[in-house]
C-alpha cells in the first residue's frame, strides 16, 4: 500500500501518535495513516539495516542506482521520477520524499526526519495492538549494531538493549560480525531473541577440531531457523546472513567461519520445514541484497516471502518471482530506521492463501516517542554526548552518501585524506550506510562518526602504480555491475579523490574503466607510481582513525572542494537507474 499525500494530510492527531508534534500533524482530525485495514490472521513486522540509528534521521535515497543486463530498468534499479512512476507515487507527496531523491532538500524541510527507535517503538506497538500481540512477529534483517559512534564505542551493546525493548524476536547479521566472535557471542547472550544464519559454517579446520562437527548440519555455527506459532498457525523463519563477510571485511574477525549463499543447503532446510514440520508459511529473513534475493527466489522453491536487506533498497511493493515450485515474493525494507515492512498473511491449512504487504515510512513527526525507549536512548548516549556534540564546521551543501558512484560525504572524506595525508589520490569505500546532512546544518563529531564508525577505521598511505589503481577500480566495478547477482556483494563504487575516470557499466570485467586522469588533467600512467591515501582496508593498518583525519580537516576550515574530479558514465543515457533530479 502506498501512503499518498491526501491520506497524509488526513493523519490523526490522537494522543497516542501525535501529541506535541506540530508540523505534519497540525490541523488533522481523521484516521491515521498508520491505521491499516485488518487483513489475514498473522502479521510479520520487518526492519533492516537500521545501522544503529537510535535518533530520527535525514537520509536521501540514491539518484544513481544502475541495473545492467536483465536487471536494467527493474526494481530496485529505478530512481527519481522513474521510481515514482513505477510505484504510482505523486512527486509532491510524503511518500516521494521517503522513497526517492526527488526535490529532497525542499521535501526535507516540509516533512522532517524519519525513523528513531523511540518513534519506531510507538509504531510497532500500535501495529501489534491492531491485530493482537499473539498474531505478530517482529524480525530484524541485520546491520542493527553498527553505524554510529555510540554503537562502535559500546560494541553494539546499546543496540542489543534497544532491540530487546523494541521486542525483536529474531534477526540475522552482517556488520555484527565485524565486532569479532567473542563480542558477537557476548551480545547474543544478552539478546532476548534468536540469531539465525543457515549459511554460516565452521571452516574445515575448525570443524575437525570440534568433536560435535561430524556432519555438515552440525558444522553450522548458528541456529538456521525457528518455527513460530502465530495466530494458531506454524510459520518457519530461516535466517540468511550476509554471504561475503570474510571477503568484504577483514577475515581476522571470523577466522573459523565460512559463509556463502548456500542455496542447496537452504533448499534442504525449506523442504524439511514443508515436509516434516508441516508449516503453513516459510519466510526467509535475508541479508543477501535484493538482486541476489531475486535470483535465489528463482532457484529455491517453497519460500513464500523473502524479507530482504543489505542493499538499502526501499521497495514499496513486493516483486513476484516465479520458480519451479510456484511463486516467491521478494521485498527489501530500506535503511536507517526509515521504514517498517508490514506483511499480513492469510494462513490456511498447509499454505498461504493470500498476502498483503506495506512498506511504511516512519515519519518521526507523526509518532510520539515512546517514553521508555527515549529514556533508554538518553541514558546510553549520555556518557558520550559532551565529547561528540561540539561543532566542527557547517555543511556547505547537502551532504549525502548513497549512490553508485559518488556522494558529497565521501567527497569530503576524500578531500580530508588528500589534504591531511598529503596524497595525490584518495580512495574511500563505497559504503551504503551513513546519514544525510542538510546545507547549513552544523557538523559535529557525532555526525562524522555516523559516516565512519567501523572497527577497522585506520587510514593508510601506500604507493600504487597506475595499473594497480585501475585494477582496484575494475574489481569494485565488477562487484557492482556483474550481470550475475551471485557475484555482487552489494556495495557502491569506491569513491576517489584527485582522480577522474570514465565508466561503462554494461561492459565486461577489465573493460569498464577508462580515461583515468589526475586532478591536474594529466593521464594516469600504468607504470608510474602514485601516493594513495585510504581507509577501511581489509589488511591491518596503523594510521589514525579516519574520523580523526576528517575532524582535523573540518576544524582547519579549509575551503570546500567543489571542483573535484568526477565520473563520466557511458552507455546509460536511457537507463532509469540514473536521474539528474535531487
ZAZA-577115 format. One record per residue (C-alpha): residue number from 1; z, x, y; residue in three letters. Coordinates in steps of 0.05 Angstrom, whole numbers, plus 32768, in hexadecimal, padded with zeros to 4 digits. Each point is the difference from the previous one (the first is absolute). Layout:
BEGIN
> seq pz px py type
> NUM Z X Y ALA .
...
END
This chain:
BEGIN
> seq pz px py type
> 1 8000 8000 8000 UNK .
> 2 7FEE 8019 8046 UNK .
> 3 8031 7FF3 8039 UNK .
> 4 7FD4 7FEB 803A UNK .
> 5 8011 8005 8049 UNK .
> 6 8006 7FB4 8007 UNK .
> 7 8035 8000 7FC9 UNK .
> 8 8023 803B 801E UNK .
> 9 8009 7FDB 8042 UNK .
> 10 8021 7FC7 7FDA UNK .
> 11 8035 802D 7FE2 UNK .
> 12 8046 7FE4 7FFB UNK .
> 13 8038 8014 802E UNK .
> 14 8033 7FF0 7FCA UNK .
> 15 803F 802A 8005 UNK .
> 16 7FF7 801E 7FBA UNK .
> 17 7FC0 8022 8016 UNK .
> 18 7FF7 8006 804A UNK .
> 19 8043 7FFE 8025 UNK .
> 20 7FFE 802D 803C UNK .
> 21 7FB7 8014 7FF6 UNK .
> 22 7FDD 7FED 8040 UNK .
> 23 7FB8 8017 8001 UNK .
> 24 7FD9 7FE5 7FC5 UNK .
> 25 802F 7FC7 7FF1 UNK .
> 26 8008 7FE6 8046 UNK .
> 27 7FF3 7FB6 8008 UNK .
> 28 7FEE 7FF1 7FB8 UNK .
> 29 801F 7FC7 7FDB UNK .
> 30 7FDC 7FF0 7FBF UNK .
> 31 7FFB 801D 7FB9 UNK .
> 32 8008 804B 7FF8 UNK .
> 33 7FC5 802B 7FEB UNK .
> 34 802D 8016 7FC7 UNK .
> 35 800B 7FB9 7FE5 UNK .
> 36 7FCF 8006 7FC5 UNK .
> 37 7FE9 7FC4 7FD9 UNK .
> 38 8024 7FFD 7FBD UNK .
> 39 7FD5 8015 7FC6 UNK .
> 40 800A 8010 7FB7 UNK .
> 41 8041 8012 7FDC UNK .
> 42 8009 804B 800C UNK .
> 43 7FFD 8029 8040 UNK .
> 44 7FF7 804C 8000 UNK .
> 45 800C 8024 8042 UNK .
> 46 7FDF 8044 8009 UNK .
> 47 8009 8038 8033 UNK .
> 48 7FE4 8046 7FFD UNK .
> 49 7FF7 8041 8027 UNK .
> 50 8038 7FEF 8031 UNK .
> 51 800A 804C 8009 UNK .
> 52 804A 7FF7 8011 UNK .
> 53 7FF1 7FD9 8040 UNK .
> 54 8041 7FDC 800B UNK .
> 55 7FF0 7FEB 8047 UNK .
> 56 7FC5 7FD5 8018 UNK .
> 57 7FC2 8029 800F UNK .
> 58 7FBC 8003 8020 UNK .
> 59 7FCA 8014 7FCE UNK .
> 60 7FB6 7FFF 800F UNK .
> 61 7FD3 7FF0 7FC5 UNK .
> 62 7FC3 802F 7FF8 UNK .
> 63 7FBF 7FFC 8026 UNK .
> 64 7FE0 802C 7FCB UNK .
> 65 8008 7FF1 7FB5 UNK .
> 66 7FBD 800F 7FE1 UNK .
> 67 7FEC 7FEA 7FBB UNK .
> 68 7FC7 8021 7FD9 UNK .
> 69 7FD8 7FED 7FC3 UNK .
> 70 8014 7FBD 7FE4 UNK .
> 71 803B 7FFC 8030 UNK .
> 72 7FD6 8003 803F UNK .
> 73 800E 7FC2 8029 UNK .
> 74 8033 7FE6 7FCF UNK .
> 75 804B 7FF6 800C UNK .
> 76 8027 802A 800F UNK .
> 77 7FC7 8026 8022 UNK .
> 78 7FF7 7FD0 803A UNK .
> 79 801C 800A 8046 UNK .
> 80 7FFE 7FDF 8044 UNK .
> 81 7FD4 7FC3 8009 UNK .
> 82 7FE3 8007 7FBA UNK .
> 83 8046 7FF9 7FE2 UNK .
> 84 8011 7FC4 802C UNK .
> 85 7FBE 7FDE 7FEE UNK .
> 86 8009 800C 7FB5 UNK .
> 87 8045 7FE0 8000 UNK .
> 88 7FF4 7FCA 8034 UNK .
> 89 8031 801B 8034 UNK .
> 90 7FF7 7FF1 804A UNK .
> 91 7FFA 803F 802B UNK .
> 92 8035 7FE9 8033 UNK .
> 93 8033 7FEB 7FCB UNK .
> 94 8042 801C 7FEB UNK .
> 95 7FE1 800D 7FBC UNK .
> 96 7FC9 802A 8020 UNK .
> 97 8036 802B 801F UNK .
> 98 8025 8008 7FBE UNK .
> 99 7FC4 800C 7FD3 UNK .
> 100 7FCF 8027 802C UNK .
> 101 7FF6 8032 8038 UNK .
> 102 7FDC 7FCE 802E UNK .
> 103 801B 8005 8047 UNK .
> 104 803F 801E 7FE3 UNK .
> 105 8022 8016 8041 UNK .
> 106 7FF5 7FBE 8022 UNK .
> 107 8018 7FDA 7FC2 UNK .
> 108 803D 802E 7FF7 UNK .
> 109 8018 7FEC 8045 UNK .
> 110 7FF6 7FB8 7FEF UNK .
> 111 801C 7FFB 7FB9 UNK .
> 112 8032 803A 7FFC UNK .
> 113 8019 8028 7FC5 UNK .
> 114 7FFD 7FEE 7FB7 UNK .
> 115 802E 800D 7FC6 UNK .
> 116 8046 801B 8000 UNK .
> 117 802F 7FF7 7FC5 UNK .
> 118 8030 7FD3 8025 UNK .
> 119 7FC7 7FD1 8011 UNK .
> 120 7FE1 8007 7FBB UNK .
> 121 8043 7FEE 7FE2 UNK .
> 122 8001 7FBE 8027 UNK .
> 123 7FBA 7FF0 7FE8 UNK .
> 124 800E 8012 7FB8 UNK .
> 125 803D 7FD4 7FFE UNK .
> 126 7FD8 7FC6 801D UNK .
> 127 7FC8 8009 7FCE UNK .
> 128 8033 8002 7FC8 UNK .
> 129 8026 7FC3 8018 UNK .
> 130 7FC0 7FD7 8007 UNK .
> 131 7FF5 8001 7FB4 UNK .
> 132 8044 8012 7FE5 UNK .
> 133 8019 8046 7FF3 UNK .
> 134 7FF8 7FFB 7FB4 UNK .
> 135 7FB6 7FF3 800A UNK .
> 136 7FF3 8040 8028 UNK .
> 137 7FF8 804A 7FF2 UNK .
> 138 7FFD 8037 8036 UNK .
> 139 7FD6 803E 7FEF UNK .
> 140 7FF4 8041 8026 UNK .
> 141 7FC0 8027 7FF4 UNK .
> 142 801B 8045 8012 UNK .
> 143 8001 802F 803C UNK .
> 144 8042 7FDF 8012 UNK .
> 145 802C 803D 8009 UNK .
> 146 7FD5 802E 802C UNK .
> 147 7FE2 7FFF 8045 UNK .
> 148 8037 800A 8034 UNK .
> 149 802F 8037 8015 UNK .
> 150 803B 7FD6 7FE9 UNK .
> 151 7FE5 7FF7 7FBA UNK .
> 152 7FEE 8049 7FFC UNK .
> 153 8045 8016 8016 UNK .
> 154 8022 7FD0 7FD0 UNK .
> 155 7FCE 800E 7FC8 UNK .
> 156 7FF0 7FB6 7FFA UNK .
> 157 8048 7FEA 7FF6 UNK .
> 158 7FFD 7FD4 803E UNK .
> 159 7FC4 7FDB 7FE3 UNK .
> 160 8024 7FF5 7FBE UNK .
> 161 8037 7FDC 8025 UNK .
> 162 7FCE 7FD7 8028 UNK .
> 163 7FD9 7FEF 7FC1 UNK .
> 164 803F 7FE8 7FDE UNK .
> 165 8013 7FD3 803A UNK .
> 166 7FB9 7FE5 8004 UNK .
> 167 8004 7FF0 7FB6 UNK .
> 168 7FC6 8028 7FE4 UNK .
> 169 8000 7FF4 7FB5 UNK .
> 170 7FCB 8032 7FEA UNK .
> 171 7FD8 8038 8020 UNK .
> 172 7FD1 8038 7FEF UNK .
> 173 7FF5 8042 8025 UNK .
> 174 7FD8 8036 8022 UNK .
> 175 8021 8027 8038 UNK .
> 176 8042 7FF2 7FDE UNK .
> 177 7FED 8037 7FCF UNK .
> 178 7FFC 8034 8038 UNK .
> 179 804C 8002 8006 UNK .
> 180 8001 8020 7FBB UNK .
> 181 801A 7FE7 7FBD UNK .
> 182 804B 8007 800E UNK .
> 183 7FFF 7FDB 8042 UNK .
> 184 7FD2 7FCB 7FE2 UNK .
> 185 802F 7FF4 7FC7 UNK .
> 186 803D 8000 802E UNK .
> 187 7FDF 7FCB 802B UNK .
> 188 7FEB 7FD7 7FC5 UNK .
> 189 8047 8001 7FE5 UNK .
> 190 8014 7FDB 8041 UNK .
> 191 7FC3 7FD2 8001 UNK .
> 192 8012 7FBB 7FE5 UNK .
> 193 7FB9 7FF0 7FEA UNK .
> 194 7FD2 801F 7FCD UNK .
> 195 7FD2 803C 800B UNK .
> 196 7FC0 7FF4 7FD8 UNK .
> 197 7FC9 8033 7FF0 UNK .
> 198 7FD7 7FF8 7FC1 UNK .
> 199 7FD4 803C 8011 UNK .
> 200 8034 8038 8007 UNK .
> 201 800B 802A 7FC2 UNK .
> 202 8023 8040 7FED UNK .
> 203 7FD3 803D 7FFD UNK .
> 204 7FF3 801A 7FBA UNK .
> 205 8031 8039 800B UNK .
> 206 8037 7FD2 801B UNK .
> 207 7FF3 7FCE 7FC8 UNK .
> 208 8006 8038 7FCC UNK .
> 209 8045 8011 801B UNK .
> 210 8015 7FB7 8000 UNK .
> 211 8017 7FEB 7FBB UNK .
> 212 7FF3 7FB7 8011 UNK .
> 213 7FB7 800B 8011 UNK .
> 214 7FE4 7FF8 7FBB UNK .
> 215 7FC6 7FD2 8013 UNK .
> 216 7FD8 7FF2 803F UNK .
> 217 8027 7FC1 8013 UNK .
> 218 8042 8025 7FFD UNK .
> 219 7FE4 8036 802D UNK .
> 220 7FFD 7FCF 803A UNK .
> 221 8030 8016 8037 UNK .
> 222 800F 7FBB 801D UNK .
> 223 8003 7FB9 7FE8 UNK .
> 224 7FB7 7FE8 7FFF UNK .
> 225 800C 7FB5 800B UNK .
> 226 8031 7FC7 8002 UNK .
> 227 7FFE 7FB7 7FEC UNK .
> 228 801F 7FCF 8031 UNK .
> 229 800F 7FB7 7FF7 UNK .
> 230 7FE9 7FDB 803E UNK .
> 231 8007 7FB5 8002 UNK .
> 232 8007 7FFE 7FB5 UNK .
> 233 7FC0 8029 7FF4 UNK .
> 234 7FF8 8048 7FE8 UNK .
> 235 7FDD 8030 802F UNK .
> 236 7FF1 8049 7FEE UNK .
> 237 8000 8032 8039 UNK .
> 238 7FE1 8045 7FF1 UNK .
> 239 8009 803B 802F UNK .
> 240 7FC8 802F 8011 UNK .
> 241 8017 803D 8028 UNK .
> 242 7FD0 802A 802B UNK .
> 243 7FD5 8023 7FCC UNK .
> 244 7FF5 8042 8024 UNK .
> 245 8045 8016 8015 UNK .
> 246 7FFC 8049 7FE5 UNK .
> 247 7FBC 8008 8021 UNK .
> 248 800C 7FE1 8044 UNK .
> 249 8046 801F 8007 UNK .
> 250 8022 8041 7FEB UNK .
> 251 8006 8001 7FB4 UNK .
> 252 8046 801F 8007 UNK .
> 253 801B 7FBB 800F UNK .
> 254 7FEC 7FE4 7FBC UNK .
> 255 7FF5 803D 7FD2 UNK .
> 256 8010 7FDC 7FBF UNK .
> 257 7FD9 7FC0 800C UNK .
> 258 7FB6 7FEF 7FFA UNK .
> 259 7FE0 7FC4 8021 UNK .
> 260 7FBB 7FE0 7FFF UNK .
> 261 7FE1 7FBA 8001 UNK .
> 262 8008 7FF9 7FB4 UNK .
> 263 7FDC 7FBE 7FFA UNK .
> 264 7FFF 8005 7FB3 UNK .
> 265 804C 8003 7FFD UNK .
> 266 8001 7FC7 8033 UNK .
> 267 7FD3 7FD5 7FD5 UNK .
> 268 802F 800A 7FC4 UNK .
> 269 803B 7FEC 802B UNK .
> 270 7FDD 7FC1 801A UNK .
> 271 7FEA 7FED 7FB9 UNK .
> 272 8048 8008 7FE7 UNK .
> 273 801B 7FD2 8036 UNK .
> 274 7FCA 7FCD 7FF3 UNK .
> 275 8002 8000 7FB4 UNK .
> 276 8048 8011 7FF0 UNK .
> 277 8029 7FEC 803B UNK .
> 278 7FD9 7FBF 800D UNK .
> 279 8003 8005 804C UNK .
> 280 7FDE 7FCE 802D UNK .
> 281 7FEA 8034 8033 UNK .
> 282 7FF5 804B 8005 UNK .
> 283 8007 8021 8045 UNK .
> 284 7FEE 8048 800E UNK .
> 285 802B 801E 8038 UNK .
> 286 7FD1 8038 8013 UNK .
> 287 7FFE 803D 802E UNK .
> 288 7FB9 8014 7FEC UNK .
> 289 7FDC 7FEE 8040 UNK .
> 290 7FD3 7FC4 8006 UNK .
> 291 7FBD 801F 7FEA UNK .
> 292 8022 801B 7FC1 UNK .
> 293 8020 7FBC 7FF2 UNK .
> 294 7FBD 7FDD 8007 UNK .
> 295 7FE2 802E 7FCB UNK .
> 296 803D 7FFC 7FD3 UNK .
> 297 7FFD 7FB4 8004 UNK .
> 298 7FB9 8003 7FE4 UNK .
> 299 8016 802B 7FC5 UNK .
> 300 8045 7FE6 7FEC UNK .
> 301 8004 7FB8 7FE8 UNK .
> 302 803B 7FD0 8000 UNK .
> 303 801C 8010 8046 UNK .
> 304 8005 7FC2 802B UNK .
> 305 800E 8020 8043 UNK .
> 306 8004 8048 801A UNK .
> 307 8030 8007 8039 UNK .
> 308 7FE5 8040 801E UNK .
> 309 8013 8035 8031 UNK .
> 310 7FF6 8049 8015 UNK .
> 311 7FC1 7FFA 802B UNK .
> 312 8023 7FD4 8034 UNK .
> 313 7FCA 7FCC 7FFE UNK .
> 314 8016 7FBD 801C UNK .
> 315 7FD4 7FCE 7FDC UNK .
> 316 800E 7FB6 800F UNK .
> 317 7FE3 7FE3 7FC1 UNK .
> 318 7FFC 801B 7FB8 UNK .
> 319 7FC0 801E 7FE6 UNK .
> 320 7FE9 7FE1 7FBF UNK .
> 321 7FEA 8031 7FC9 UNK .
> 322 7FDF 7FE8 7FC1 UNK .
> 323 800C 8027 7FBF UNK .
> 324 7FF5 7FF7 7FB6 UNK .
> 325 803F 7FD6 7FF9 UNK .
> 326 7FF8 7FD3 803D UNK .
> 327 8015 800B 8049 UNK .
> 328 8032 802C 8024 UNK .
> 329 8013 7FF6 8049 UNK .
> 330 8009 8041 8028 UNK .
> 331 802B 8002 803F UNK .
> 332 8019 8036 8030 UNK .
> 333 8038 7FF1 8031 UNK .
> 334 7FF9 8030 803B UNK .
> 335 8036 8030 8017 UNK .
> 336 803B 800F 802D UNK .
> 337 8023 7FBE 7FF3 UNK .
> 338 7FCA 7FD9 8025 UNK .
> 339 7FF2 7FD0 7FC7 UNK .
> 340 801E 7FDC 7FC5 UNK .
> 341 7FD5 7FE5 7FC8 UNK .
> 342 8012 7FBC 7FE5 UNK .
> 343 7FE4 7FF2 7FBB UNK .
> 344 800D 7FB9 7FE9 UNK .
> 345 7FF0 7FF4 7FB7 UNK .
> 346 7FF7 7FBE 7FDB UNK .
> 347 8017 8016 7FBB UNK .
> 348 7FF0 7FD8 7FC2 UNK .
> 349 800C 800F 7FB6 UNK .
> 350 7FE1 8044 7FF2 UNK .
> 351 7FD7 8005 8040 UNK .
> 352 7FFB 7FFE 804C UNK .
> 353 7FE2 7FBC 8010 UNK .
> 354 7FF6 800E 804A UNK .
> 355 8010 8031 8037 UNK .
> 356 800B 7FFF 804B UNK .
> 357 8007 8040 8027 UNK .
> 358 8011 800E 8049 UNK .
> 359 8009 8042 8024 UNK .
> 360 802F 7FEF 8038 UNK .
> 361 8007 802D 803E UNK .
> 362 804A 800C 8010 UNK .
> 363 8000 7FF1 804A UNK .
> 364 8042 801C 8018 UNK .
> 365 8003 7FD2 803C UNK .
> 366 7FFD 7FC2 7FD4 UNK .
> 367 8038 8016 7FD3 UNK .
> 368 8049 8007 8011 UNK .
> 369 801B 8041 7FE3 UNK .
> 370 802F 7FF7 7FC6 UNK .
> 371 8046 8015 8019 UNK .
> 372 8015 8024 7FC0 UNK .
> 373 7FC0 8028 7FFB UNK .
> 374 8001 8010 804A UNK .
> 375 8048 8019 7FFA UNK .
> 376 7FEC 802C 7FC5 UNK .
> 377 7FC5 801D 8026 UNK .
> 378 802B 800F 803E UNK .
> 379 8035 8021 7FD4 UNK .
> 380 7FCE 802D 7FDC UNK .
> 381 7FDB 8014 8040 UNK .
> 382 803F 800F 8029 UNK .
> 383 800B 8049 7FEA UNK .
> 384 7FB9 8014 8014 UNK .
> 385 7FEF 7FD7 803D UNK .
> 386 801E 802F 8034 UNK .
> 387 7FD8 803B 7FE7 UNK .
> 388 7FBE 7FDC 7FF8 UNK .
> 389 7FFF 7FCF 803A UNK .
> 390 7FF2 8031 8038 UNK .
> 391 7FBD 7FF9 8023 UNK .
> 392 7FD0 8039 7FF2 UNK .
> 393 7FC5 7FE4 8027 UNK .
> 394 7FDA 7FC0 800B UNK .
> 395 7FC3 7FE9 7FDA UNK .
> 396 7FC3 800E 802B UNK .
> 397 7FD5 7FD0 7FD7 UNK .
> 398 8006 7FD3 7FC3 UNK .
> 399 801B 802D 7FC9 UNK .
> 400 7FEC 7FE9 7FBA UNK .
> 401 7FF1 8020 7FBD UNK .
> 402 7FDC 7FD2 7FD1 UNK .
> 403 7FB5 800B 7FF9 UNK .
> 404 7FD2 8025 7FD0 UNK .
> 405 7FF3 803C 802E UNK .
> 406 802C 8004 803D UNK .
> 407 803C 7FE4 8024 UNK .
> 408 801D 8013 8043 UNK .
> 409 8044 800F 7FDF UNK .
> 410 7FDE 8034 7FD4 UNK .
> 411 7FD9 801C 803B UNK .
> 412 8044 800B 8022 UNK .
> 413 801A 8023 7FC2 UNK .
> 414 7FC2 802C 7FFC UNK .
> 415 8007 8011 804A UNK .
> 416 8048 8016 7FF3 UNK .
> 417 7FEC 802B 7FC5 UNK .
> 418 7FC8 8021 8028 UNK .
> 419 802A 800F 803D UNK .
> 420 8044 8010 7FE3 UNK .
> 421 7FE6 8029 7FC5 UNK .
> 422 7FC6 801F 8027 UNK .
> 423 7FCB 7FED 7FCD UNK .
> 424 7FB5 7FF5 8006 UNK .
> 425 7FFE 7FC5 7FD1 UNK .
> 426 8035 7FCD 7FEC UNK .
> 427 8003 7FD4 7FC2 UNK .
> 428 802D 7FC3 7FFA UNK .
> 429 8004 7FD4 7FC1 UNK .
> 430 7FE0 7FBB 8000 UNK .
> 431 8041 7FDA 7FF3 UNK .
> 432 7FFB 7FB5 8008 UNK .
> 433 8048 7FF5 8014 UNK .
> 434 8019 8009 8047 UNK .
> 435 800A 7FD1 803A UNK .
> 436 7FDA 7FEC 803E UNK .
> 437 801A 800E 8047 UNK .
> 438 7FE4 7FDA 803B UNK .
> 439 7FE8 8025 803D UNK .
> 440 8038 800F 8031 UNK .
> 441 8038 7FF8 7FCD UNK .
> 442 8031 803A 7FF9 UNK .
> 443 7FF9 8030 7FC6 UNK .
> 444 8042 8014 7FE0 UNK .
> 445 8011 802D 7FC6 UNK .
> 446 8008 7FC1 7FD6 UNK .
> 447 7FB7 7FF0 8010 UNK .
> 448 7FE9 8045 7FED UNK .
> 449 8025 7FFC 7FBE UNK .
> 450 7FE0 7FBD 7FF1 UNK .
> 451 7FBE 8026 7FFC UNK .
> 452 8019 803F 7FDD UNK .
> 453 803F 7FF4 7FD7 UNK .
> 454 7FF2 801B 7FBA UNK .
> 455 8024 802F 7FD1 UNK .
> 456 7FCC 8038 8008 UNK .
> 457 7FF5 8002 804C UNK .
> 458 7FFA 804B 8009 UNK .
> 459 7FC7 8019 802B UNK .
> 460 7FD4 803C 7FED UNK .
> 461 7FCD 802E 801E UNK .
> 462 7FCA 801A 7FD0 UNK .
> 463 7FC0 8027 8004 UNK .
> 464 7FC6 7FD8 7FE3 UNK .
> 465 7FB6 800C 7FFE UNK .
> 466 7FCF 7FCD 801A UNK .
> 467 7FEA 7FF4 7FB8 UNK .
> 468 8048 7FF0 7FEB UNK .
> 469 8009 7FD1 803B UNK .
> 470 7FC1 7FD9 7FEE UNK .
> 471 8017 7FFD 7FB7 UNK .
> 472 8042 7FE1 8016 UNK .
> 473 7FDC 7FCB 8029 UNK .
> 474 7FCF 7FF2 7FC7 UNK .
> 475 8038 7FF9 7FCD UNK .
> 476 8028 7FCF 802A UNK .
> 477 7FC2 7FD9 8012 UNK .
> 478 7FEE 7FF8 7FB7 UNK .
> 479 8045 7FE4 7FF3 UNK .
> 480 7FF3 7FCC 8037 UNK .
> 481 7FB7 7FEE 7FF0 UNK .
> 482 7FF5 800C 7FB6 UNK .
> 483 7FDB 7FC3 7FE6 UNK .
> 484 802E 7FFF 7FC4 UNK .
> 485 8043 7FE5 8018 UNK .
> 486 8025 8024 7FC8 UNK .
> 487 7FF0 8040 8025 UNK .
> 488 801E 7FE7 8042 UNK .
> 489 8048 8010 8012 UNK .
> 490 8005 7FD1 803B UNK .
> 491 800C 802C 803C UNK .
> 492 7FD4 8007 803E UNK .
> 493 7FD7 803D 8014 UNK .
> 494 8026 803F 8014 UNK .
> 495 8004 8002 804C UNK .
> 496 7FE5 803D 8024 UNK .
> 497 800E 8022 8042 UNK .
> 498 7FD3 8034 8020 UNK .
> 499 7FC6 7FEB 7FD3 UNK .
> 500 7FC9 7FCC 8000 UNK .
> 501 7FD4 7FEB 7FC5 UNK .
> 502 7FCF 7FCD 7FE7 UNK .
> 503 8010 7FD5 7FC3 UNK .
> 504 7FD0 7FD7 7FD5 UNK .
> 505 802F 7FD6 7FD5 UNK .
> 506 7FCA 7FE6 7FD1 UNK .
> 507 7FEB 8046 7FEB UNK .
> 508 801A 8023 7FC2 UNK .
> 509 8037 8034 7FFA UNK .
> 510 7FEF 8041 8024 UNK .
> 511 7FCC 7FDE 802C UNK .
> 512 8029 7FD3 802D UNK .
> 513 8018 8033 8034 UNK .
> 514 7FCF 8024 802E UNK .
> 515 7FF7 801B 8047 UNK .
> 516 8045 801E 8006 UNK .
> 517 800E 801A 8046 UNK .
> 518 803B 801F 8023 UNK .
> 519 801D 7FE5 8041 UNK .
> 520 7FD7 8034 8026 UNK .
> 521 7FC0 7FE4 7FE3 UNK .
> 522 7FF2 8039 7FD0 UNK .
> 523 7FEE 7FF1 7FB8 UNK .
> 524 8034 800C 7FCB UNK .
> 525 7FE7 803C 7FD8 UNK .
> 526 800A 7FFE 7FB4 UNK .
> 527 8012 804A 7FF9 UNK .
> 528 802B 8006 803E UNK .
> 529 804C 7FFA 7FFF UNK .
> 530 8027 7FD1 802D UNK .
> 531 8049 7FF5 8011 UNK .
> 532 8013 7FBB 7FE6 UNK .
> 533 8042 7FDB 800B UNK .
> 534 8018 7FC5 7FD8 UNK .
> 535 803A 7FDE 7FDD UNK .
> 536 8012 7FD8 7FC2 UNK .
> 537 7FE3 8033 7FD0 UNK .
> 538 800B 7FF4 7FB6 UNK .
> 539 8010 804A 7FFD UNK .
> 540 8044 8016 801A UNK .
> 541 7FFF 8018 8048 UNK .
> 542 8035 801D 802E UNK .
> 543 7FEB 7FEB 8046 UNK .
> 544 8024 7FD2 802F UNK .
> 545 8002 7FB6 7FEE UNK .
> 546 7FC4 7FDF 8021 UNK .
> 547 802D 7FD0 8027 UNK .
> 548 8020 803B 8024 UNK .
> 549 7FBA 801B 8012 UNK .
> 550 7FEA 7FBC 801B UNK .
> 551 8041 7FF6 8026 UNK .
> 552 7FF9 8044 8021 UNK .
> 553 7FB9 7FEF 8013 UNK .
> 554 8015 7FBE 801F UNK .
> 555 803A 801F 8026 UNK .
> 556 7FD2 8034 801D UNK .
> 557 7FDA 7FC9 8024 UNK .
> 558 7FBC 801C 7FEF UNK .
> 559 7FC5 7FD7 8019 UNK .
> 560 7FE6 7FD2 7FC9 UNK .
> 561 7FBF 8016 7FDF UNK .
> 562 7FD2 7FC5 800A UNK .
> 563 7FC1 8028 7FF1 UNK .
> 564 8012 8016 7FBA UNK .
> 565 7FC4 800C 7FD2 UNK .
> 566 7FF1 7FC3 7FD5 UNK .
> 567 7FDC 7FE8 7FC3 UNK .
> 568 7FB8 7FE8 8000 UNK .
> 569 7FF0 7FCF 7FCA UNK .
> 570 7FBC 7FF7 7FDF UNK .
> 571 7FE5 7FC7 7FD6 UNK .
> 572 8034 7FCD 8014 UNK .
> 573 7FDE 7FDC 803A UNK .
> 574 8001 7FBD 7FDC UNK .
> 575 803F 800A 7FD9 UNK .
> 576 8034 7FCA 8010 UNK .
> 577 8037 8032 7FF2 UNK .
> 578 7FF6 801F 8044 UNK .
> 579 8007 7FDF 8044 UNK .
> 580 8004 8016 8049 UNK .
> 581 8034 7FCB 800F UNK .
> 582 8049 8010 800B UNK .
END
